């Protein structure tokens, strides 16, 4: 049987690790969800948009780069790439 101080240290480390995991669980997905919502808004507007072929290409390129940045974890870049698409689709 382990001495008391080793059991206590092990429990303390486990509790600390669990607390860190729980506290950080809600912080990371929030930004990617924001980008997911923006992507969904652009996709919904794109399906009913009446825009020129040139603007359609701009929106599709912005959408594609935003999705790739979202997958890479760059939510700020994702939102930035969607700005032009949102302005073309009058979502702002």
HELIX and SHEET records of a PDB file:
HELIX    1   1 UNK A    4  UNK A   48  1                                  45    
HELIX    2   2 UNK A   53  UNK A   72  1                                  20    
HELIX    3   3 UNK A   75  UNK A   88  1                                  14    
END                                                                             
